[in-house]
Amino acid sequence: MGAEKKGGGAMNLMARMGATGVALALALAIYSSARADDVDLSGKWSLSGQMIAGRMFMSFAQICDLKQTGDQLAGPCHGPNGGCSAVGVVNGGNLDLTCRTSFTNAPNLAGVSTFHGALGADAIVRGSYTHSRVPGASGVFFLMRV
Protein backbone atom coordinates (compact mmCIF):
# COMPACT_ATOMS: atom_id res chain seq x y z
CA MET A 1 0.00 0.00 0.00
CA GLY A 2 2.88 2.36 0.79
CA ALA A 3 4.39 1.75 -2.64
CA GLU A 4 1.06 2.60 -4.32
CA LYS A 5 0.92 5.89 -2.44
CA LYS A 6 4.49 6.72 -3.42
CA GLY A 7 3.84 5.92 -7.07
CA GLY A 8 0.53 7.74 -6.97
CA GLY A 9 2.21 10.75 -5.40
CA ALA A 10 4.90 10.80 -8.06
CA MET A 11 2.29 10.45 -10.80
CA ASN A 12 0.22 13.20 -9.20
CA LEU A 13 3.30 15.45 -9.03
CA MET A 14 4.11 14.74 -12.68
CA ALA A 15 0.53 15.53 -13.67
CA ARG A 16 0.66 18.84 -11.75
CA MET A 17 4.02 19.70 -13.32
CA GLY A 18 2.60 18.85 -16.75
CA ALA A 19 -0.36 21.14 -16.16
CA THR A 20 1.98 23.88 -14.93
CA GLY A 21 4.17 23.43 -18.01
CA VAL A 22 1.16 23.70 -20.31
CA ALA A 23 -0.03 26.82 -18.46
CA LEU A 24 3.45 28.34 -18.68
CA ALA A 25 3.72 27.56 -22.40
CA LEU A 26 0.28 29.08 -23.01
CA ALA A 27 1.17 32.23 -21.05
CA LEU A 28 4.42 32.56 -23.00
CA ALA A 29 2.58 32.15 -26.32
CA ILE A 30 0.06 34.83 -25.35
CA TYR A 31 2.87 37.17 -24.20
CA SER A 32 4.82 36.59 -27.44
CA SER A 33 1.70 37.24 -29.50
CA ALA A 34 0.99 40.44 -27.61
CA ARG A 35 4.62 41.57 -28.09
CA ALA A 36 4.42 40.88 -31.85
CA ASP A 37 1.24 42.96 -32.03
CA ASP A 38 3.10 45.82 -30.31
CA VAL A 39 5.37 46.32 -33.35
CA ASP A 40 5.43 49.99 -34.38
CA LEU A 41 7.27 50.78 -37.60
CA SER A 42 6.75 54.55 -37.32
CA GLY A 43 9.87 56.63 -37.99
CA LYS A 44 12.64 57.03 -40.54
CA TRP A 45 13.74 53.87 -42.34
CA SER A 46 16.27 53.04 -45.02
CA LEU A 47 14.55 50.97 -47.73
CA SER A 48 16.94 49.29 -50.15
CA GLY A 49 16.87 46.35 -52.48
CA GLN A 50 17.88 44.79 -55.75
CA MET A 51 16.40 42.67 -58.48
CA ILE A 52 18.01 40.76 -61.34
CA ALA A 53 15.72 39.87 -64.23
CA GLY A 54 17.41 38.43 -67.29
CA ARG A 55 20.02 40.98 -68.35
CA MET A 56 18.44 43.75 -66.28
CA PHE A 57 19.68 44.77 -62.85
CA MET A 58 17.62 47.15 -60.74
CA SER A 59 18.63 48.54 -57.35
CA PHE A 60 17.27 51.27 -55.12
CA ALA A 61 17.97 53.03 -51.84
CA GLN A 62 15.50 55.42 -50.27
CA ILE A 63 14.73 56.98 -46.92
CA CYS A 64 11.11 56.50 -45.86
CA ASP A 65 9.33 58.57 -43.24
CA LEU A 66 6.63 56.12 -42.11
CA LYS A 67 3.73 56.59 -39.73
CA GLN A 68 1.83 53.62 -38.30
CA THR A 69 -1.75 53.96 -37.10
CA GLY A 70 -3.10 50.65 -35.80
CA ASP A 71 -2.00 48.10 -38.38
CA GLN A 72 -1.84 50.67 -41.24
CA LEU A 73 1.51 52.08 -42.38
CA ALA A 74 2.04 55.00 -44.80
CA GLY A 75 4.54 57.66 -45.76
CA PRO A 76 6.78 59.12 -48.44
CA CYS A 77 10.07 57.57 -49.53
CA HIS A 78 12.81 59.63 -51.24
CA GLY A 79 16.13 58.68 -52.77
CA PRO A 80 18.73 60.13 -55.12
CA ASN A 81 17.01 58.70 -58.21
CA GLY A 82 13.34 58.99 -57.29
CA GLY A 83 10.69 58.45 -54.69
CA CYS A 84 7.39 56.81 -53.96
CA SER A 85 4.34 56.91 -51.74
CA ALA A 86 4.28 53.86 -49.47
CA VAL A 87 1.14 52.31 -47.96
CA GLY A 88 0.90 48.99 -46.21
CA VAL A 89 -0.26 46.71 -43.43
CA VAL A 90 1.65 45.46 -40.39
CA ASN A 91 0.51 42.10 -39.03
CA GLY A 92 2.58 41.22 -35.97
CA GLY A 93 6.14 41.13 -37.30
CA ASN A 94 5.04 40.81 -40.94
CA LEU A 95 4.86 43.70 -43.38
CA ASP A 96 3.04 44.03 -46.71
CA LEU A 97 3.84 47.32 -48.41
CA THR A 98 3.08 48.89 -51.79
CA CYS A 99 5.12 51.80 -53.08
CA ARG A 100 3.81 53.76 -56.10
CA THR A 101 6.52 55.78 -57.86
CA SER A 102 5.82 59.48 -57.47
CA PHE A 103 8.91 60.70 -59.34
CA THR A 104 11.97 59.16 -60.95
CA ASN A 105 14.92 60.05 -63.15
CA ALA A 106 14.26 56.79 -65.09
CA PRO A 107 10.65 57.15 -66.36
CA ASN A 108 10.70 53.63 -67.86
CA LEU A 109 10.90 52.31 -64.26
CA ALA A 110 7.92 54.28 -62.96
CA GLY A 111 5.38 51.84 -61.52
CA VAL A 112 4.42 49.98 -58.38
CA SER A 113 6.71 47.94 -56.14
CA THR A 114 5.13 45.41 -53.77
CA PHE A 115 7.06 44.27 -50.69
CA HIS A 116 6.45 41.26 -48.40
CA GLY A 117 8.77 40.91 -45.42
CA ALA A 118 9.22 39.96 -41.78
CA LEU A 119 10.82 41.80 -38.89
CA GLY A 120 13.84 39.91 -37.59
CA ALA A 121 15.20 39.75 -34.05
CA ASP A 122 17.81 42.30 -35.18
CA ALA A 123 15.00 44.85 -35.94
CA ILE A 124 15.58 44.62 -39.71
CA VAL A 125 12.71 43.81 -42.06
CA ARG A 126 13.84 41.42 -44.81
CA GLY A 127 11.84 39.98 -47.64
CA SER A 128 11.06 39.90 -51.33
CA TYR A 129 9.59 42.45 -53.69
CA THR A 130 8.16 42.66 -57.18
CA HIS A 131 7.84 45.57 -59.60
CA SER A 132 5.01 46.17 -62.07
CA ARG A 133 7.48 46.88 -64.91
CA VAL A 134 9.22 43.50 -64.46
CA PRO A 135 6.45 40.87 -64.42
CA GLY A 136 7.43 37.45 -63.13
CA ALA A 137 10.66 38.64 -61.50
CA SER A 138 11.32 39.24 -57.82
CA GLY A 139 14.12 40.73 -55.79
CA VAL A 140 15.19 41.15 -52.18
CA PHE A 141 14.78 44.15 -49.91
CA PHE A 142 15.82 45.38 -46.49
CA LEU A 143 14.14 47.96 -44.26
CA MET A 144 16.40 49.31 -41.48
CA ARG A 145 15.63 52.05 -38.95
CA VAL A 146 17.88 55.11 -39.31
Residue pairs with C-beta under 8 A, 6 or more apart in sequence:
33 92
36 92
36 93
37 92
39 90
39 92
39 93
39 119
40 68
41 66
41 68
41 73
41 90
41 95
41 119
41 125
41 143
42 66
42 67
42 68
43 65
43 66
43 145
44 63
44 64
44 65
44 66
44 145
44 146
45 63
45 64
45 66
45 143
45 144
45 145
45 146
46 61
46 62
46 63
46 64
46 142
46 143
46 144
46 145
46 146
47 60
47 61
47 62
47 63
47 64
47 77
47 86
47 99
47 141
47 142
47 143
48 59
48 60
48 61
48 62
48 141
48 142
49 59
49 60
49 129
49 139
49 140
49 141
49 142
50 57
50 58
50 59
50 60
50 139
50 140
51 57
51 58
51 59
51 129
51 131
51 134
51 137
51 138
51 139
51 140
52 58
52 137
52 139
53 134
53 136
53 137
54 137
56 134
58 109
58 131
58 134
58 139
60 79
60 81
60 82
61 79
61 80
62 77
62 78
62 79
62 82
62 83
62 84
63 77
63 78
63 79
63 146
64 75
64 76
64 77
64 86
64 143
65 75
65 76
65 77
66 73
66 74
66 75
66 86
67 73
67 74
67 75
68 90
71 89
71 90
71 91
72 87
72 88
72 89
72 90
73 86
73 87
73 88
73 89
73 90
73 95
73 97
74 85
74 86
74 87
74 88
75 85
75 86
76 83
76 84
76 85
76 86
76 102
77 83
77 84
77 85
77 86
77 99
81 104
81 105
81 106
82 101
82 102
82 103
82 104
82 105
82 106
82 109
83 101
83 102
83 103
83 104
84 99
84 100
84 101
84 102
84 113
85 99
85 100
85 102
86 97
86 98
86 99
87 97
87 98
88 95
88 96
88 97
88 98
88 115
89 95
89 96
89 97
93 118
93 119
94 116
94 117
94 118
94 119
95 115
95 116
95 117
95 118
95 119
95 125
95 127
95 143
96 114
96 115
96 116
97 114
97 115
97 117
98 112
98 113
98 114
98 115
99 112
99 113
99 114
99 115
100 111
100 112
101 109
101 110
101 111
101 112
101 113
104 110
108 133
109 131
109 133
110 133
111 131
111 132
111 133
112 131
112 132
113 129
113 130
113 131
113 132
114 129
114 130
114 131
115 127
115 128
115 129
115 141
115 143
116 127
116 128
116 129
117 125
117 126
117 127
117 128
117 141
117 143
118 125
118 126
118 127
119 125
120 126
123 144
123 145
124 142
124 143
124 144
125 142
125 143
125 144
126 140
126 141
126 142
126 143
127 140
127 141
128 138
128 139
128 140
128 141
129 138
129 139
129 140
129 141
130 137
130 138
130 139
131 137
131 139
